[in-house]
Amino acid sequence: MMKRFATAVAATCGILIADSASAQTLVDQMRELFLQSIVLSTTPGGGGIVRHTPVFDSDPRVVEATSLIDEISQQIGSQVSLFPLGSSSGGFTYAYDSSLGTFNRTTQTFGPAFAERAAPLGKGKYSFGMNYIHAQYKALDGFDLKDGSIKINLRHQALSPPSFVEGDVIQAALKMNLKSDSAVFLFNAGITDRLDVGVGVPIIHVAMDLTYHATILDFATHNVAPTTHVFADGSKTRDFSSSGSASGVGDLIIRSKYHLLTMPNGGVAAGIEIKLPTGDEDDMLGVGTAQTRLFFIGSAGQGRSQAHVNFGYTASGSGASDQINYVGGVEYAATPKVTVVGDILGWTLRDALRLRSSTAAFSFQQGQTASIEQTSVETVTLSSGSVNTALGTAGVKLNPWGNLLVSAHVLFPLTGKSGLKSGVSPVIGFEYSF
């Protein structure tokens, strides 16, 4: 585990000094590849396949396709920046014993992985740490990102005078390899015996490989003039690919927690978290607007076991969805040096966009004087609705010496066909209290 941790720290240093792979933003990458490779694709003779003027990228039929692509890429980008970054609760919590003149630990466990616990750090106590998460994204609203199930259709430009060749369509099946590496540096301070404040600075790297598997659906010309529309290599199918990446600071986090009520083996607290739009939303590093989360924290336990419940609401500025947030966590002190942790966390995006299956109808003629025929092909549409995401986590926190904690967890998806879905994601981190 220490080797993996060292690798994560090295990767984080690489993120800090890296810059974007190109001037093109990640949100623009899907549209630009479509425009440059498919809209402007050529025949063996050098002429455009569906383009007959140099301003075809402003044609209403192209705008129809690229507008859908823009909405899909923005939806993906906004959800990449929502990936959880870890708990700010300190692993060691203290209370001052005036009769002895010393600080005593108030909890036996080292705290949850992604939940917040009610117990404060203690006045004059501080903690510094880092959590590193690697995420590989698998699906969007039930559409596998790697199998080409997201299909975009490009209709032929309208010709004057009209021609039957307008009935051909290029269908582009999108394949995406999307991953992110996030390292959040957390600093927390016990201001009073009840009040903690903290700052989180995420450093994020996002990489995206795209491929459009393009197919010319020659409804109109396949019998009458089959060589009318072919790609530059003479084929009816062709792959177009591009890669891009971006690195930088994500949305800065300011957190505060106030301990409201102390109970035997537990307590109640209230928290506030403010995210500042310091991450570049065009490169999927941030949401693009300020967000404020108010949340309730309840903790209870007995002996070496502790449980926590968080419930809150996030209000977002213009361009982002409000959220309902929840976390439930349990931990068990297996030994004085080892705490086993399990959490369930999730959020609901209100009035967000959902990707759904659809069909597009096309009319065509197999020849200039032939009768008009109808067909339909697969595509996708976007509609408004709630996006529900839930993740589970399991792992351990180890105390090798002093006030140092080292943690290792895995995050895994619990929801099915809703939102941007990741695979199993490793999470490693450290924390030092002083």
Secondary structure as GFF3:
##gff-version 3
##sequence-region A 1 434
A	DSSP	alpha_helix	2	17	.	.	.	ID=ss1
A	DSSP	alpha_helix	26	33	.	.	.	ID=ss2
A	DSSP	pi_helix	34	39	.	.	.	ID=ss3
A	DSSP	three_ten_helix	56	58	.	.	.	ID=ss4
A	DSSP	alpha_helix	60	80	.	.	.	ID=ss5
A	DSSP	beta_strand	94	97	.	.	.	ID=ss6
A	DSSP	beta_strand	102	105	.	.	.	ID=ss7
A	DSSP	beta_strand	126	140	.	.	.	ID=ss8
A	DSSP	beta_strand	143	144	.	.	.	ID=ss9
A	DSSP	beta_strand	150	155	.	.	.	ID=ss10
A	DSSP	three_ten_helix	164	167	.	.	.	ID=ss11
A	DSSP	beta_strand	169	190	.	.	.	ID=ss12
A	DSSP	beta_strand	195	217	.	.	.	ID=ss13
A	DSSP	beta_strand	237	249	.	.	.	ID=ss14
A	DSSP	beta_strand	252	263	.	.	.	ID=ss15
A	DSSP	beta_strand	266	276	.	.	.	ID=ss16
A	DSSP	three_ten_helix	281	283	.	.	.	ID=ss17
A	DSSP	beta_strand	291	302	.	.	.	ID=ss18
A	DSSP	beta_strand	305	316	.	.	.	ID=ss19
A	DSSP	beta_strand	323	335	.	.	.	ID=ss20
A	DSSP	beta_strand	338	365	.	.	.	ID=ss21
A	DSSP	beta_strand	372	398	.	.	.	ID=ss22
A	DSSP	beta_strand	404	413	.	.	.	ID=ss23
A	DSSP	beta_strand	420	422	.	.	.	ID=ss24
A	DSSP	beta_strand	425	433	.	.	.	ID=ss25
###
